Each structure stands twice: as structure tokens, then as C-alpha cells.
Amino acid sequence: MTAPAPKIATTAPAPKPTATATSSTKATAKTAAKATTQAAAALATVCKPLTARPTNTFPGTTVVADNFESGNPSKWTVNTGGNGTAAIVSNAFVTGACSTHLHATTALGSIATLTKTIPAGLGQVYADGFFDVQTTAVVAAVNAYLQFYMGTTRIASVYRNTTDGRLRLEALTSTGTWARTKLTSTAVTTGRWHHIQMHVLPNGTTSALEIWLDGVRLYHTNNNDGRTGAVTSVSTGNEFTSQQGDLYLDNLIIKGQAQVTSNCNTAVPTNTFPGQVVVVDGFECGNLAKWTVHTMGDGAATVQGATVHSGPDAARLATSPNSKSMANLSHAIPAGSTGVYIDGWFDITAIGPVGNDVPYFRFFTGATRFADIYRYNSTGALWLRVLNPAGTNSYARLTKTAVTVSAWHHVQMHVAANGAATTLQIWLDGVQVYNSSAVSTSPTSTTSVMLGSEHYPQPASINIDDVIVKSVP
């Protein structure tokens, strides 16, 4: 038996005319028919197909980026059942003039979903979209935003719980039980657009989960007890008939990338600098557990396997021009250290506007940054910035040519904080580009080092690998 075709509506159906008996009723029917035609025309879907496709800064290969301005959901597998419908509409949108409306009721078998299959080899997935719940499910039921599947098994989802309106996460553990987490303390408002993003990396006991709501990251772990395998599809809409409601969708983006493979026994990087090892990380454990991770807004700090210097994995810091977007890794330096050596590999794949910079290493005493190096977007050159005793900054350009993007570069730095007699040494790709033992600054010790954005806006995408930090007692 052939399954029925999905119900995809674009305009409201006109009612069937009734039989006429007199000239007056004929005139009335003619007027009613005209009104019906005008109403149908008013409801006709009018999209803007030239509207730019949605984009984001998440890593990976774009599986789909859809603003529904084509006037149809052909990029998706549409599943409707019972009286459920999936319609392209013009009465609600984030950009352009169209969105998708998924409608389901309490009737038996009422289903409406969109699903996207993830290509093999891209089992680590980021899903991103705008959602507007107009009509909610009944109390104790849910309105599902995003659902991640491994085959026919749902392994993670984010949804609005109708009982209290809060955003919640549901994830399947390695033992087959469900772990449920409340993500917000207040209700997610209905009748308005919300930006929801989710990252899922199935990797057993080191699975990664991240969820953002309206640009704020609400949840993040690299050590979730999850399933082992790959995400094979992502859907939005109601999975069960008890999840009735009206959900509008716009600007959906799904990206996939190679999964991180954890192998903590992989050989760690080494160098010949003196001192005691504070931290050494090739990120082969598949997490950022050795670092203090700080993100804000839609900034992301992850481990990925798509762009690496050595081994299967590397770290990635991504920030956007959006307000409060920030991501960095930091590590404390043992008290009493007279000097610090830091060594790492960087591949910058995206930069911000002219006048901004992309940071490499930053040195702090307490909360005060006193020395750092960065790639200046205006020229691409490597620069050094030092905080003077008077509280102002001095700058030194370290290269005449641009540090190329989308290529790995070896960056090393030595700082021995000693007030007006501070030592600073810097190497780029094995060549020393700065060396002085008479740099004037205030601090006499380094208490921490940082990789990534200290503040916002510093939009960039930075891959980092094989980092070594040593301190000299």
C-alpha cells in the first residue's frame, strides 16, 4: 500500500458553492464568491526568492540552509499524518517574506514534521533556526524545536514544555535512559520568534551537547553520557500525536562535520623550551577539560576533527559580530614563576572587519592584561601590545607581510615579567621576530595565559592545536 503524499498547503481552500434557487440568491452567491476569491488572493503565498540564504559561524559542511523563500519545502523530507499540515506561508517570517508553518491537532494520527538526512561522515551536527510557537500543546505535552536521530532512535531534543513553558533538553544515555534538563528558569514566550541553536556530538561518555537561546548559551558539556555513533538526521515539529500545536520555522541551517575521535593515549606535543610543564594539549581526548573555558553570547569553544595540525583533533574558537559573542581558553600559572613559555599552532579561517584583530596569546597578572600578540585585520601583520607603567599601551609591528589565513602557523612566546626590565621573545613559524629584555611594564609576575577573545566584538574562527605552556620557577 502506497503511503499518502504529505499535505503541503500554500493557500486557503475556497469553500464549495451551494446550489441557487432565485436571482437574488444568485446575486448573493456571486458576491460571496467574489469575496472568497479576494480572501484567497490575500492569503496567497508571495515569497522573495532573492533573499540571501541564512549563514552562521558554526564549523562544518552546510547540509541545508533554508529561508523558505523558494515557496516550497523541497529541501526537506516532509511528513504529515492525519489532519497535520506543512505549509509555506507569508503571514510570518524573520527575513524575506515566507516561513514554514507546521500544524497538528489532538486528532488521532495528526503529525507534521520536516526532516533532513545527514550525509555519512558528518555525524557531528549543528542545527540553527528561528522558531515561533503560536499555539501550544496541551498541559504536560511539549512543542518540539529540534530533534536529533541516530537511525530511527531519537538521541537528543530541545523543546518547550507546555506545563511551565520552560526550554528543556532531553538526551538518551548510553544505558538507554533519558536525562532531562531544564534550560531556562522562566517560560519561553509564545507568539514571537526565538533563535535556537544546538550542537550534538555522539561519543559515548565524552559526548558533547550545547544549546543556545536567542544568542545566549544555556548549556554546554563535553562529557555527556550519550550514545556512540553518528547523527543521521535532524527533524523539527511533532514526533508524536500528543505534541499538537502551531509552529512557524524560518532561516534553518544544519551543518555537519567529521566526528571527534577521542584517544587520550595519542603522543602529546613537546618542545625544547626550559621550565616545568603547566599544560600540554593536542586535544586528542576530545574535550577542553584541561582549560578554563569562557564563552558568552553565540561564542563557541569546541573540539573538532575537520581541521587539525596533528592527530585526529584540534580546538576551535568561533565568535561573531553579535553582541557579547566571546570565546577563550585560559590557564593559571603557578605562583612564584619567574617566566612563562607558551607554544601553539593556529589556523585562522575567518576574521572580522578592518580595525579589529584576531588574538593568539595573552598574558595576565590578576585581571590585568599586560602583554599580547595578535593578527591585525587591516594588514594581516603580527603585532605586539604591551601595557606601560602609566597605564597606556605601546605597540610593535612584528612582520612586514600578512600572516596568511586558512593555513597553520607556529606561534611561540616567552614572557618574564619584571617591571621595567621585562623580557619578551616571540617566534613565528620558527623565526624569532622579537627579542628584548628591557620592555617596560608594571607587572612582576604572570598569573594566567589566554587563547582567544578577551572581549567583544572580535569576530573570528580560530583552529588551535598542539599547545604547550611551561613555567620557569
Residue pairs with C-beta under 8 A, 6 or more apart in sequence:
6 78
6 79
6 80
6 86
7 80
7 84
7 85
7 86
8 72
8 73
8 78
8 80
8 85
8 86
8 87
8 88
9 85
9 86
9 87
10 44
10 45
10 71
10 87
10 88
11 40
11 43
11 44
11 45
12 39
12 40
12 43
14 36
14 37
14 40
15 36
17 29
17 32
17 33
18 29
20 26
20 29
43 91
44 90
45 71
45 88
45 89
45 90
45 98
46 90
46 97
46 98
47 68
47 69
47 70
47 71
47 88
47 90
47 96
47 97
47 98
48 69
48 96
48 97
48 98
49 69
49 70
49 71
50 69
51 67
51 69
51 95
51 96
51 97
52 95
53 65
53 66
53 67
54 65
54 66
54 67
54 95
54 128
54 251
54 252
54 253
55 65
55 253
56 126
56 128
56 197
56 253
56 255
56 320
57 298
57 300
57 318
57 319
57 320
57 350
57 459
57 461
58 126
58 128
58 197
58 199
58 253
58 255
58 300
58 318
59 126
59 255
59 257
59 302
59 304
59 306
59 307
59 316
59 318
59 461
60 122
60 124
60 125
60 126
60 255
60 256
60 257
60 306
61 119
61 122
61 255
61 256
61 257
62 253
62 254
62 255
63 116
63 118
63 119
63 122
63 125
63 254
63 255
63 256
64 75
64 76
64 116
64 252
64 253
64 254
65 252
65 253
65 254
66 73
66 75
66 76
66 251
66 252
66 253
67 94
67 95
67 96
67 98
67 250
67 251
68 88
68 96
68 98
68 99
68 100
68 249
68 250
69 96
69 97
69 98
71 88
71 98
72 88
73 86
73 88
73 100
73 114
75 116
76 114
76 115
76 116
77 114
77 115
77 116
77 117
78 86
78 113
78 114
79 111
79 112
79 113
79 114
79 115
80 86
80 111
80 112
80 113
81 109
81 110
81 111
81 112
82 104
82 105
82 107
82 108
82 109
82 110
82 111
82 241
83 104
83 105
83 107
83 110
84 102
84 103
84 104
84 105
84 109
84 110
84 111
84 112
84 238
85 101
85 102
85 103
85 112
86 100
86 101
86 102
86 103
86 112
86 113
86 114
86 237
87 100
87 101
87 103
88 98
88 99
88 100
88 101
89 98
89 99
89 100
89 101
89 248
90 97
90 98
92 99
92 101
92 132
92 134
92 248
92 250
93 99
93 250
94 130
94 193
94 250
94 251
95 250
95 251
98 250
99 132
99 248
99 249
99 250
100 114
100 248
100 249
100 250
101 246
101 247
101 248
101 249
102 112
102 113
102 114
102 236
102 237
102 238
102 246
102 247
102 248
102 249
103 112
103 246
104 110
104 111
104 112
104 237
104 238
104 241
104 243
104 244
104 245
105 244
106 138
106 241
106 242
106 244
107 241
108 241
109 241
110 238
110 241
110 244
111 237
111 238
111 241
112 237
112 238
113 235
113 236
113 237
113 238
113 239
114 235
114 236
114 237
114 249
114 252
115 233
115 234
115 235
116 233
116 234
116 235
116 254
117 232
117 233
118 125
118 230
118 231
118 232
118 233
118 234
118 254
118 256
119 256
120 230
121 258
122 230
122 256
122 257
122 258
123 202
123 229
123 230
123 231
123 232
123 256
123 258
123 259
124 199
124 200
124 201
124 208
124 230
124 231
124 256
124 257
124 258
124 259
124 260
124 304
124 305
125 148
125 199
125 200
125 201
125 231
125 234
125 254
125 255
125 256
126 197
126 198
126 199
126 253
126 254
126 255
126 256
127 146
127 148
127 197
127 198
127 200
127 234
127 252
127 253
127 254
128 195
128 196
128 197
128 198
128 251
128 252
128 253
128 254
128 255
129 145
129 146
129 195
129 196
129 197
129 236
129 249
129 250
129 251
129 252
129 253
130 193
130 194
130 195
130 196
130 249
130 250
130 251
130 252
131 145
131 193
131 194
131 196
131 236
131 247
131 248
131 249
132 190
132 191
132 192
132 193
132 194
132 247
132 248
133 143
133 160
133 188
133 190
133 191
133 245
133 246
133 247
134 190
134 191
134 245
134 246
134 247
134 248
135 245
135 246
136 143
136 160
136 162
136 190
136 245
137 143
137 162
137 238
137 242
137 243
137 244
137 245
138 162
138 242
138 244
139 162
139 163
140 162
140 163
141 162
141 242
141 243
141 244
142 159
142 160
142 161
142 162
142 168
142 243
143 159
143 160
143 162
143 238
143 243
143 245
143 247
144 157
144 158
144 159
144 236
144 237
144 238
144 239
144 243
145 157
145 158
145 159
145 160
145 196
145 236
145 247
146 157
146 158
146 196
146 198
146 234
146 235
146 236
147 154
147 156
147 157
147 234
147 235
147 236
147 239
148 154
148 155
148 156
148 157
148 198
148 200
148 231
148 233
148 234
149 155
149 231
149 232
149 233
149 234
149 235
150 202
150 227
150 229
150 230
150 231
150 232
151 232
153 172
153 227
154 172
154 239
155 171
155 172
155 200
155 202
155 226
155 227
155 231
156 169
156 170
156 171
156 172
156 198
156 200
156 209
156 226
157 169
157 170
158 167
158 168
158 169
158 170
158 183
158 196
158 198
158 211
159 167
159 168
159 170
160 166
160 167
160 168
160 188
161 167
161 168
164 187
165 186
165 187
165 188
165 189
165 190
166 182
166 183
166 184
166 185
166 186
166 187
166 188
167 182
167 183
167 184
167 188
167 196
167 211
167 213
167 218
168 180
168 181
168 182
168 183
169 180
169 181
169 183
169 209
169 211
169 219
170 178
170 179
170 180
170 181
171 178
171 179
171 180
171 181
171 209
171 224
171 226
172 178
172 179
172 226
172 227
173 179
173 225
173 226
173 227
174 204
174 205
174 225
174 226
174 227
174 228
175 225
179 225
181 219
183 211
183 213
183 218
183 219
184 213
184 218
188 194
188 213
193 248
193 250
194 213
194 214
195 212
195 213
195 214
195 215
196 211
196 212
196 213
197 210
197 211
197 212
197 298
198 209
198 210
198 211
198 212
199 208
199 209
199 210
199 211
199 300
199 302
200 207
200 208
200 209
200 231
201 207
201 208
201 209
201 259
201 260
202 226
202 227
202 228
202 229
202 230
202 231
202 259
203 226
203 228
203 259
203 260
203 262
203 286
204 225
204 226
204 227
204 228
205 223
205 224
205 225
205 226
206 222
206 223
206 224
206 262
206 285
206 286
206 287
207 223
207 224
207 225
207 226
207 227
208 221
208 222
208 224
208 260
208 287
208 302
208 303
209 219
209 220
209 221
209 224
209 226
210 217
210 219
210 220
210 221
210 300
210 302
211 217
211 218
211 219
212 218
212 298
215 297
215 298
215 322
215 323
215 324
215 325
216 296
216 297
216 324
217 295
217 296
217 297
217 298
217 299
217 300
220 293
220 295
222 286
222 287
222 288
222 289
222 303
223 287
223 289
230 259
231 256
234 254
236 247
236 249
236 252
237 247
238 244
238 245
238 247
257 304
257 305
257 306
258 304
258 305
258 306
259 305
260 286
260 303
260 304
260 305
260 312
260 313
261 286
261 305
261 312
261 313
262 284
262 285
262 286
262 287
262 313
263 284
263 285
263 311
263 312
264 284
264 285
266 282
266 284
266 311
266 312
267 282
268 280
268 281
268 282
269 280
269 282
269 310
269 343
269 466
269 467
269 468
270 280
270 468
271 341
271 343
271 412
271 468
273 341
273 343
273 412
273 414
273 468
273 470
274 341
274 470
274 472
275 339
275 340
275 341
275 470
275 471
275 472
275 473
276 334
276 470
276 471
276 472
276 473
277 468
277 469
277 470
278 331
278 333
278 334
278 340
278 469
278 470
278 471
279 290
279 291
279 331
279 467
279 468
279 469
280 467
280 468
280 469
281 290
281 291
281 315
281 466
281 467
282 310
282 311
282 313
282 314
282 465
282 466
282 467
283 303
283 311
283 313
283 314
283 315
283 464
283 465
284 311
284 312
284 313
286 303
286 313
287 303
288 301
288 302
288 303
288 315
288 329
290 331
291 329
291 330
291 331
292 329
292 330
292 331
292 332
293 301
293 328
293 329
294 301
294 326
294 327
294 328
294 329
294 330
295 301
295 326
295 327
295 328
296 324
296 325
296 326
296 327
296 456
297 319
297 320
297 322
297 323
297 324
297 325
297 326
297 456
298 319
298 320
298 322
298 325
299 317
299 318
299 319
299 320
299 324
299 325
299 326
299 327
299 453
299 456
300 316
300 317
300 318
300 319
300 327
301 315
301 316
301 317
301 327
301 328
301 329
301 452
302 315
302 316
302 318
303 313
303 314
303 315
303 316
304 313
304 314
304 315
304 316
304 463
305 312
305 313
305 314
307 314
307 316
307 347
307 349
307 463
308 314
308 463
308 465
309 345
309 347
309 408
309 463
309 465
309 466
310 465
310 466
311 465
314 347
314 463
314 464
314 465
315 329
315 463
315 464
315 465
315 467
316 461
316 462
316 463
316 464
317 327
317 328
317 329
317 451
317 452
317 453
317 460
317 461
317 462
317 464
318 327
318 350
318 460
318 461
318 462
319 325
319 326
319 327
319 453
319 456
319 457
319 458
319 459
319 460
320 457
320 459
321 352
321 353
321 457
321 459
322 457
323 456
323 457
324 456
325 456
325 457
325 459
326 453
326 454
326 455
326 456
326 458
327 452
327 453
328 450
328 451
328 452
328 453
328 454
329 450
329 451
329 452
329 464
330 448
330 449
330 450
330 451
331 448
331 449
331 469
332 447
332 448
333 340
333 446
333 447
333 448
333 449
333 469
333 471
334 471
334 473
335 445
335 447
336 445
336 473
337 445
337 446
337 471
337 472
337 473
338 416
338 418
338 445
338 472
338 473
339 414
339 415
339 416
339 417
339 423
339 446
339 471
339 472
340 363
340 414
340 415
340 416
340 446
340 449
340 469
340 470
340 471
340 472
341 412
341 413
341 414
341 468
341 469
341 470
341 471
341 472
342 361
342 412
342 413
342 414
342 449
342 467
342 468
342 469
342 470
343 410
343 411
343 412
343 413
343 466
343 467
343 468
343 469
344 360
344 361
344 410
344 411
344 412
344 451
344 464
344 465
344 466
344 467
344 468
345 408
345 409
345 410
345 411
345 464
345 465
345 466
345 467
346 360
346 408
346 409
346 411
346 462
346 463
346 464
347 406
347 407
347 408
347 409
347 462
347 463
347 464
347 465
348 358
348 375
348 403
348 405
348 406
348 460
348 461
348 462
348 463
349 405
349 406
349 461
349 462
349 463
350 405
350 459
350 460
350 461
351 358
351 375
351 377
351 405
351 459
351 460
352 358
352 377
352 457
352 458
352 459
352 460
353 377
353 459
354 377
354 378
355 377
355 378
356 377
356 457
356 458
356 459
357 374
357 375
357 376
357 377
357 383
357 458
358 374
358 375
358 377
358 458
358 460
358 462
359 372
359 373
359 374
359 450
359 451
359 452
359 453
359 454
359 458
360 372
360 373
360 374
360 375
360 382
360 411
360 413
360 451
361 372
361 373
361 411
361 413
361 449
361 450
361 451
362 369
362 371
362 372
362 449
362 450
362 451
362 454
363 369
363 370
363 371
363 372
363 413
363 415
363 417
363 446
363 448
363 449
363 450
364 370
364 446
364 447
364 448
364 449
364 450
365 417
365 443
365 444
365 445
365 446
365 447
366 447
368 387
368 443
369 387
369 450
369 454
370 386
370 387
370 417
370 441
370 442
370 443
371 384
371 385
371 386
371 387
371 415
371 417
371 422
371 424
371 439
371 441
372 384
372 385
373 382
373 383
373 384
373 385
373 398
373 411
373 413
373 426
374 382
374 383
374 385
375 381
375 382
375 383
375 403
376 382
376 383
379 402
380 401
380 402
380 403
380 404
380 405
381 397
381 398
381 399
381 400
381 401
381 402
381 403
382 397
382 398
382 399
382 403
382 426
382 428
382 433
383 395
383 396
383 397
383 398
384 395
384 396
384 398
384 424
384 426
384 434
385 393
385 394
385 395
386 393
386 394
386 395
386 396
386 422
386 424
386 439
386 440
386 441
387 393
387 441
387 442
388 394
388 440
388 441
388 442
389 419
389 420
389 440
389 441
389 442
396 434
398 426
398 428
398 433
398 434
399 428
399 433
403 409
403 428
408 463
408 465
409 428
409 429
410 427
410 428
410 429
410 430
411 426
411 427
411 428
412 426
412 427
413 424
413 425
413 426
413 427
414 423
414 424
414 425
414 426
415 422
415 423
415 424
415 446
416 422
416 423
416 472
417 441
417 443
417 444
417 445
417 446
418 444
419 440
419 441
419 442
419 443
419 444
420 438
420 440
420 441
421 437
421 438
421 439
422 437
422 438
422 439
422 440
422 441
422 443
423 436
423 437
423 439
424 434
424 435
424 436
424 439
425 432
425 434
425 435
425 436
426 432
426 433
426 434
426 435
427 433
449 469
451 464
451 467
452 462
453 460
